[in-house]
Amino acid sequence: MKPREALRFPQPARGWEYVEGWGMAHGAHARVLRPQDVAGIRAAFSLARREGVPLGPRGTGNSYGDASVLTNGYVLDLSRMDRILDFDATSGVATLEGGVTIESLWKRALPAGWWPTVVSGTMYPTAGGALAMNIHGKNQYRVGTIGESVREIDLVLPTGDLVTASREHESDLFHAAIGGFGMLGIITRVVIATKHVHSGDMEVTAKSTRTLQATMDWMEARRASADYLVAWIDAFSRGETLGRGLVHAARHLKPGEDPDPALTLRIAHQELPRAILGISKGEVWRALRLFNHDPGMRLVNATKWTLGQHEEAQNPHRQSHAAFAFLLDFVPNWKWAYGRTQKRGLIQVQPFVPAARAHDVFAAILARSQAVGLVPYLAVLKRHRPDPFWLTHGLDGWSLALDYKVAPESRADLWRLAAEITRLTIEAGGRFYPAKDLVIGREDARRMWPADKLDAFLALKRRVDPTNLLQTDLSRRILG
Ligand SMILES: Cc1cc2nc3c(=O)[nH]c(=O)nc-3n(C[C@H](O)[C@H](O)[C@H](O)COP(=O)(O)OP(=O)(O)OC[C@H]3O[C@@H](n4cnc5c(N)ncnc54)[C@H](O)[C@@H]3O)c2cc1C
């Protein structure tokens, strides 16, 4: 923000809230506006314009970094616009307000035999937030990012105009706003296709691997046949077993394979267990806290790898959609194990690297993390493909999502390591995903996205938002 604007910025008052990214490592105090309809959004724009304050859109705040945080601005929380406007059980097409969560959508769709085509590893993001980040699932290499299953969206522009955008109408806005991290307008309505399923279960096959190359080879060999592929990597393992892991491949069941689809399609069949190892799941994060240090997480990762070999011996097995897709939701608030005071927590660094370079870059990142003593506690490998959205993270390659613990004493070292990861990734022709990022800068963004697409995006931003009313800490960091 320019200094003159900063001077005018109203000072924090009663009723202001601390708004933080999901990873808790970044946050700011803000006045939070919670519109319930398009008129409320227009009123928020008018208020912001009148007071000379920028507005930062926010869904349910599941982006790890600073994507839905705004320092010296008002936060526009859209999670109250949460009505499913229509669900057509014959075509599987849903019409949603921007604040409808993935959880609400699958719970509406599944009993009728439909499942969202793309879901993230958690069910709590909103449709608007998911589209603004153009999220991907464990099936991105097959079905692309979520934007590819969207028919049309309504956006409220900072001018107050309500525009419908699709592939045929306002196509530029459609391809720029999906993945445009909320910088072009507020997504208030989404028309989205879901996928027909014949069962509430999937067939899952596990494979325990001893090296990163073996992990990638096993996944690559199943790319044409598996509906979903994801690998957990033991980031502590080094030397000859660097990158060892446990891969899960899943496929949808064909008609007739499930003896009782009426049962498995029920919500009750999908519910995640209430207790884990006898501990009520709401309390499990406290137990995890006992292991939230290097020796503890080394043990947890090694144990998981060993148990993976037993799981492989039971191949294949059946698992509900929710259990397979939302594994991370099994333990509510697991992130609290990283510490609950402000600016502690975790960052996720998720490099996306073209297929030909991915193995070497990821091996270098894992080895470098070990060498500097900052090992990710969780590492997840996925396969991807390109998509037509302007600021996409999708490419023909792989991503390795790395969760690093943030503590005041190691923060500077961690940011230095992240800068090295950024350099390695971008030099290999790779990209980062704004939903998971807290570290890259404007120059990195300029190098990772095609110049014509980024310039066209910035030109569109100037056209629809000439006074730069929509901002977040992310947009300031990577767009300037
Ligand atoms: C445990 C966990 C697992 C995850 N797994 C995955 C995964 O597998 N794949 C993946 O792709 N992502 C994953 N994510 C990231 C998550 O899906 C995205 O960050 C998603 O954008 C969060 O949606 P949200 O509603 O919480 O939006 P927020 O995080 O609140 O906001 C995200 C962005 O959208 C903008 N925004 C929000 N609502 C609107 C709106 N209505 N109109 C316009 N702009 C808006 C915000 O300004 C911000 O830039 C995961 C996150 C967590 C916490």
The ligand as a Tripos MOL2 file, in Angstrom:
@<TRIPOS>MOLECULE
LIG
   53    58     1     0     0
SMALL
NO_CHARGES

@<TRIPOS>ATOM
      1 C1         -5.0300  -30.1030    5.0480 C.3       1 LIG1
      2 C2         -5.1070  -29.4410    3.7000 C.ar      1 LIG1
      3 C3         -4.9890  -30.2060    2.5550 C.ar      1 LIG1
      4 C4         -5.0530  -29.5880    1.3030 C.ar      1 LIG1
      5 N1         -4.9500  -30.3770    0.1890 N.ar      1 LIG1
      6 C5         -4.9760  -29.8000   -1.0340 C.ar      1 LIG1
      7 C6         -4.8980  -30.5830   -2.2150 C.ar      1 LIG1
      8 O1         -4.8200  -31.8060   -2.1600 O.2       1 LIG1
      9 N2         -4.9460  -29.9420   -3.4030 N.ar      1 LIG1
     10 C7         -5.0750  -28.5930   -3.5010 C.ar      1 LIG1
     11 O2         -5.1180  -28.0880   -4.6180 O.2       1 LIG1
     12 N3         -5.1790  -27.8220   -2.4010 N.ar      1 LIG1
     13 C8         -5.1290  -28.3910   -1.1830 C.ar      1 LIG1
     14 N4         -5.2530  -27.6220   -0.0580 N.ar      1 LIG1
     15 C9         -5.3710  -26.1670   -0.2240 C.3       1 LIG1
     16 C10        -6.8230  -25.7020   -0.3450 C.3       1 LIG1
     17 O3         -7.5870  -26.5670   -1.1180 O.3       1 LIG1
     18 C11        -6.8290  -24.3280   -1.0100 C.3       1 LIG1
     19 O4         -6.0180  -23.4530   -0.2970 O.3       1 LIG1
     20 C12        -8.2070  -23.7190   -1.1620 C.3       1 LIG1
     21 O5         -8.0820  -22.5560   -1.9450 O.3       1 LIG1
     22 C13        -8.8190  -23.3610    0.1840 C.3       1 LIG1
     23 O6        -10.1250  -22.8440    0.0000 O.3       1 LIG1
     24 P1        -10.7410  -21.8380    1.0790 P.3       1 LIG1
     25 O7        -12.2100  -21.7730    0.8550 O.co2     1 LIG1
     26 O8        -10.2740  -22.1950    2.4130 O.co2     1 LIG1
     27 O9        -10.1030  -20.4730    0.5750 O.3       1 LIG1
     28 P2         -9.1000  -19.4830    1.3160 P.3       1 LIG1
     29 O10        -7.8830  -20.2200    1.6870 O.co2     1 LIG1
     30 O11        -9.8160  -18.7360    2.3650 O.co2     1 LIG1
     31 O12        -8.7860  -18.5160    0.0970 O.3       1 LIG1
     32 C14        -8.0820  -19.0080   -1.0170 C.3       1 LIG1
     33 C15        -7.9920  -17.9440   -2.1010 C.3       1 LIG1
     34 O13        -9.2510  -17.7460   -2.6720 O.3       1 LIG1
     35 C16        -9.6660  -16.3950   -2.5940 C.3       1 LIG1
     36 N5        -11.1090  -16.5000   -2.3890 N.ar      1 LIG1
     37 C17       -11.7620  -17.1660   -1.4140 C.ar      1 LIG1
     38 N6        -13.0980  -17.1380   -1.6430 N.ar      1 LIG1
     39 C18       -13.2760  -16.4570   -2.8040 C.ar      1 LIG1
     40 C19       -14.4110  -16.1050   -3.5880 C.ar      1 LIG1
     41 N7        -15.6590  -16.4680   -3.2400 N.pl3     1 LIG1
     42 N8        -14.2180  -15.3840   -4.7200 N.ar      1 LIG1
     43 C20       -12.9640  -15.0350   -5.1170 C.ar      1 LIG1
     44 N9        -11.8610  -15.3370   -4.4260 N.ar      1 LIG1
     45 C21       -12.0240  -16.0490   -3.2850 C.ar      1 LIG1
     46 C22        -8.8590  -15.8050   -1.4500 C.3       1 LIG1
     47 O14        -8.5970  -14.4300   -1.6230 O.3       1 LIG1
     48 C23        -7.5540  -16.5860   -1.5770 C.3       1 LIG1
     49 O15        -6.7000  -15.9930   -2.5230 O.3       1 LIG1
     50 C24        -5.2280  -28.1880    1.1990 C.ar      1 LIG1
     51 C25        -5.3610  -27.4240    2.3520 C.ar      1 LIG1
     52 C26        -5.3090  -28.0420    3.5930 C.ar      1 LIG1
     53 C27        -5.4600  -27.2070    4.8240 C.3       1 LIG1
@<TRIPOS>BOND
     1     1     2 1
     2     2     3 ar
     3     2    52 ar
     4     3     4 ar
     5     4     5 ar
     6     4    50 ar
     7     5     6 ar
     8     6     7 ar
     9     6    13 1
    10     7     8 2
    11     7     9 ar
    12     9    10 ar
    13    10    11 2
    14    10    12 ar
    15    12    13 ar
    16    13    14 ar
    17    14    15 1
    18    14    50 ar
    19    15    16 1
    20    16    17 1
    21    16    18 1
    22    18    19 1
    23    18    20 1
    24    20    21 1
    25    20    22 1
    26    22    23 1
    27    23    24 1
    28    24    25 2
    29    24    26 1
    30    24    27 1
    31    27    28 1
    32    28    29 2
    33    28    30 1
    34    28    31 1
    35    31    32 1
    36    32    33 1
    37    33    34 1
    38    33    48 1
    39    34    35 1
    40    35    36 1
    41    35    46 1
    42    36    37 ar
    43    36    45 ar
    44    37    38 ar
    45    38    39 ar
    46    39    40 ar
    47    39    45 ar
    48    40    41 1
    49    40    42 ar
    50    42    43 ar
    51    43    44 ar
    52    44    45 ar
    53    46    47 1
    54    46    48 1
    55    48    49 1
    56    50    51 ar
    57    51    52 ar
    58    52    53 1
@<TRIPOS>SUBSTRUCTURE
     1 LIG1         1 GROUP 0 **** ****
